[in-house]
Amino acid sequence: MTKKVLVVGSGVWATRLVHVLSNKTDFSVIQISAREFVADASAQTRKWSVDLGISATTPELQEKVAPKLMLDSKHLWLEKPVATTNESAIQLTRKLEEFEPTYSLFNFSWTFSAIWKRFLELNRKFEDVEIIEIVRKASNHSHEYISTIEDYGSHDLALLNAWILKDKDRNAQFTGETRSENEFWLTTANGQIHWRIEFGFSYRSMIWNIHWKNGEKTCIDFYNRKLRHKEVEIKSENFDTIDSFVEALFAREKKVMQINHKIALWTKEMSSRLLK
């Protein structure tokens, strides 16, 4: 059966989602701008009910789009950052969790990726880390409404939170130092995380080099789906992060949603502290 999808947003990312999802045979996709949606200015917003509603817009507009979109969407795909402030992020997630007909996830898609699952299967603990060096490469930073750290770095912060949450029901206590808009350091009770991004490349790259306290090393090459641990290379299946995210949405596992919302809130809080 064909699933009806409504993408709210008119930017580059929203348009890319329309293109990707429209190429799937079981999705029928409509796109409208977030401002039209909020103002009920389009005939398409006046009478509809969809299997998947996607909020692909700014944090400011998402605060208005999400409560309206959830009323007639069985599944809700929300973007990061969650909202403009930590307080508004908490309010939004609370609304989502109290409205049980709709199942919602924030788009920290790497936490659902096959290569990340393979890493977690190693059963290594965050407290055994000495230092994590995270290096990203991309063409440019095109989203003026959010910082580089919120745009790119939040995915890595979400992965750190997901890893910690696997063993403990709390986020990491850390001190942060932002050296530029493209680089930061985190210091925890156990080790350090150094994150940076470089622009001007024709491809995207996201590599974690993890140095353990016992002298071992692990490298995760996310885009090439490769993991090297103790001189052994593991390659995951070709599993697109959009596919894995959509699959998680339609699985409707309540615990997964609760964890995802918690990760989203912790990540928003960490980003806010780094950007002070």
KAVENUR-V952285 format. One line per field, one symbol per residue. ss: DSSP state (a for helix, b for strand, c for the rest). psi: psi as a letter, one per 40 degrees, with the letter a starting at -180 (. if undefined). burial: I if it has 16 or more other C-alpha atoms within 10 Angstrom, else O. Layout:
# KAVENUR-V952285
ss: ???
psi: ???
burial: ???
This chain:
# KAVENUR-V952285
ss: ccbbbbbbcccaaaaaaaaaaaccccbbbbbbcaaaaaacccaaaccccbbbbbbcccaaaaaaaaaaaaaabbbbbbcccccccaaaaaaaaaaaaaccccbbbbccaaaacaaaaaaacccccaaabbbbbbbbbbcccccccccaaaaaaaaaaaaaaaaaaaaccccccbbbbbbbccbbbbbbcccbbbbbbbbcccccbbbbbbbbccccbbbbbccccbbbbccbbbbcccccaaaaaaaaaaaccaaaaaaaaaaaaaaaaaaaaacc
psi: hhhhhhhhieadddddddddddehdehhhihiidddddefeideedhihidhhhhgaidddddddddddddfhdihhiiiidadidddddddddddddgddhhiiiggddeeidddddddeefiideehdihhhhiiidihehdeiiddddddddddddddddddddifiihhiiihhdieehiihhaedaihhhiihieieiiihhhhhhideeiihhhgddefihhhfehhhhiighidddddddddedfhddddddddddddddddddddde.
burial: OOOIIIIIIIOOOIIOIIOOIOOOOOIIIOIIIIIOIIOOOOOOIOOOIIIIIIIIIIIOIIIIIIOOIIIIIIIIIIIIIIIIOIOOIIOIIOOIIOOOOIIIIIIIIIIIIIIIOIIOOOOOOIOOIIIIIIIIIIOOOOOOOIIIIIIIIIIIIIIIIIIIIOOOOOIIOIOIIIOOOIIIIIIIOOIIIIIIIIOOOOOOIIIIIIIIOOOOIIIIIIOOIIIIOOOOOOOIOOOOIIOIIIOIIOOIOOOOIOIIIIIIIIIIOIIOOIOO
